[in-house]
Amino acid sequence: MKAREEISLQLVSAVPSQGGGGCNCQVVTGHVQALQATEKLHQNLQQAQDCLARFQIAARECMTPLQSAMLCIQAFPWIPDVLAVFNCVAGDKEAPAVISHCGPAA
């Protein structure tokens, strides 16, 4: 998130003002910097989305098919927030250790 904030600040500071008109080096440089910041922001968001997708896939492997189906039904019409579910389970001291069978078999 911090990297995304820094990139957003670079983007805002790079965008040239609309006043003045004409073509000068500062305006062109500002547009190039804005384009570079936009590309960095795109890559940052893509990495975050890929990470979340990998986490959701791994989390679904820890659930039985019935648990996964119930999660989808209970979250409908929204996409289930698997991270929130796991945080709730981890915070519940009386809950059974449901994560004990996650990961590759040893």
C-alpha positions in Angstrom: 0.0 0.0 0.0 2.8 2.4 0.8 4.4 1.8 -2.6 1.0 2.5 -4.2 0.7 5.8 -2.3 4.1 6.8 -3.4 3.4 6.0 -7.0 0.1 8.0 -6.8 1.9 11.0 -5.4 4.4 10.8 -8.3 1.5 10.6 -10.7 -0.2 13.7 -9.2 3.0 15.7 -9.1 3.9 14.7 -12.7 0.6 15.8 -14.3 1.2 19.3 -15.8 -1.2 22.1 -15.2 -3.6 23.0 -18.0 -2.7 26.7 -17.9 -0.3 28.4 -20.3 -0.9 26.4 -23.5 1.7 25.8 -26.2 4.2 23.0 -26.2 7.2 23.2 -23.9 9.7 20.8 -22.4 8.1 20.9 -18.9 4.7 19.9 -20.2 6.1 17.0 -22.3 8.3 15.9 -19.4 5.3 16.0 -17.1 3.3 13.8 -19.4 6.2 11.3 -19.8 6.6 11.2 -16.0 2.8 10.7 -15.6 2.9 7.9 -18.0 5.7 6.2 -16.2 3.9 6.6 -12.9 0.7 5.2 -14.4 2.6 2.1 -15.6 4.2 1.6 -12.1 0.7 1.9 -10.6 -0.6 -0.7 -13.0 2.2 -3.1 -12.2 1.6 -2.6 -8.4 -2.1 -3.2 -8.7 -1.5 -6.3 -10.9 0.9 -7.7 -8.3 -1.6 -7.1 -5.5 -4.3 -8.8 -7.5 -2.1 -11.8 -8.3 -1.1 -12.2 -4.6 -4.7 -12.1 -3.5 -5.7 -14.7 -6.1 -2.9 -17.0 -5.0 -4.0 -16.6 -1.4 -7.6 -17.4 -2.2 -6.6 -20.5 -4.1 -4.4 -21.7 -1.3 -7.1 -20.9 1.3 -9.7 -22.9 -0.7 -7.4 -25.9 -0.6 -7.7 -25.8 3.2 -11.4 -26.1 3.1 -13.6 -29.1 2.3 -15.8 -28.7 -0.8 -18.8 -28.3 1.5 -17.1 -25.5 3.4 -16.1 -23.7 0.2 -19.7 -24.0 -1.1 -21.1 -22.7 2.1 -18.7 -19.7 2.1 -19.9 -18.8 -1.5 -23.6 -19.2 -0.5 -23.2 -17.1 2.7 -21.3 -14.3 0.8 -23.7 -14.2 -2.2 -24.0 -11.9 -4.1 -20.5 -10.7 -3.1 -17.2 -12.5 -3.5 -16.2 -14.3 -0.3 -13.4 -12.5 1.7 -11.3 -15.6 2.5 -8.7 -13.6 4.4 -11.4 -12.1 6.7 -12.8 -15.6 7.4 -9.4 -17.0 8.3 -8.7 -14.0 10.5 -12.0 -14.7 12.4 -11.1 -18.3 12.8 -7.6 -17.5 14.0 -9.1 -15.0 16.5 -11.6 -17.5 17.9 -9.7 -19.4 20.7 -12.5 -22.0 21.0 -12.6 -22.9 17.4 -11.0 -26.1 16.3 -7.7 -26.0 14.4 -9.2 -25.9 10.9 -5.9 -24.9 9.3 -4.0 -27.9 10.5 -4.4 -29.8 7.2 -3.4 -26.9 5.0 -0.4 -27.1 2.7 1.4 -30.0 1.1 1.4 -33.3 2.7 4.6 -34.1 4.6 
